[in-house]
Amino acid sequence: MAPRKPKCRKTDGNATSGEPGQKPGVFQVTIDGKVKAHLARLAKQFTLAAKDDAAVFYDLCFVLCAPQTRFARNMLAQQTLQSVGFYRTSLTLEEVEGVLKGRVRFWRACARRLLEAKAAWPDILQLLRSDKPWAAKRTWLVENVNGLGMKTASHLLRNLGATDLAIIDTHVLKYLGIRGSWKYEAVEEVFRHRAKGKGLTVAELDMVVWQAYSGTPWDKYVA
């Protein structure tokens, strides 16, 4: 039996607004040989084992800056953080704000959160590199890292290899045709059911849906 669509409001606080003129359920996704090839390429990039500690750190920075920020602008902000050596260099709050301003939607709050995350990085990295289940890692991140909710924590873990955690955002809600009140884990279960029906992992279907919704070319979609 397919899971019922949820009716209770979620409280993640990280959802973004939709694109003007689009209504729930108005776009379809195509899964052909070319798409599967792109998914296979991304699966090799979205693995914790393939990334050094600095790369994992910048993955965290990316998702902390992601809410209501366009993908391309966020990528530019992260590239700049890397170019100034944020991972190994002590930057002031003002210097981090200077990098994010004009690129990240909530640049002041995000700058503070990046510095807080950097200060707590040893504990965060230990958790991420541990053998704990992905769901347990998500719970810890939500409870211990300022700025990470269910969506952003799922986003980070997906980029590190989690395949069964959904990144519930506007694109997923539109794809599922869900509006009004909802709960994160209830929508996640609906999305899992949809992915299983298509022979995909949750992570794979999320990538396909996000690419179709955003219009980002597959060759620009990087880990």
Stockholm file with secondary structure:
# STOCKHOLM 1.0

chainA/1-223         MAPRKPKCRKTDGNATSGEPGQKPGVFQVTIDGKVKAHLARLAKQFTLAAKDDAAVFYDLCFVLCAPQTRFARNMLAQQTLQSVGFYRTSLTLEEVEGVLKGRVRFWRACARRLLEAKAAWPDILQLLRSDKPWAAKRTWLVENVNGLGMKTASHLLRNLGATDLAIIDTHVLKYLGIRGSWKYEAVEEVFRHRAKGKGLTVAELDMVVWQAYSGTPWDKYVA
#=GR chainA/1-223 SS CCCCCCCSCCCCSCCCCCCTTCCTTCCCCCCCHHHHHHHHHHHHHSCGGGSCHHHHHHHHHHHHHCTTCCHHHHHHHHHHHHHTTTTTSCCCHHHHHHHHTTTSTTHHHHHHHHHHHHHTHHHHHHHHTSSSCHHHHHHHHHHHSTTCCHHHHHHHHHHTTCCSCCCCSHHHHHHHTCCSSCCHHHHHHHHHHHHHHTTCCHHHHHHHHHHHHHCCCGGGCCC
#=GC SS_cons         CCCCCCCSCCCCSCCCCCCTTCCTTCCCCCCCHHHHHHHHHHHHHSCGGGSCHHHHHHHHHHHHHCTTCCHHHHHHHHHHHHHTTTTTSCCCHHHHHHHHTTTSTTHHHHHHHHHHHHHTHHHHHHHHTSSSCHHHHHHHHHHHSTTCCHHHHHHHHHHTTCCSCCCCSHHHHHHHTCCSSCCHHHHHHHHHHHHHHTTCCHHHHHHHHHHHHHCCCGGGCCC
//
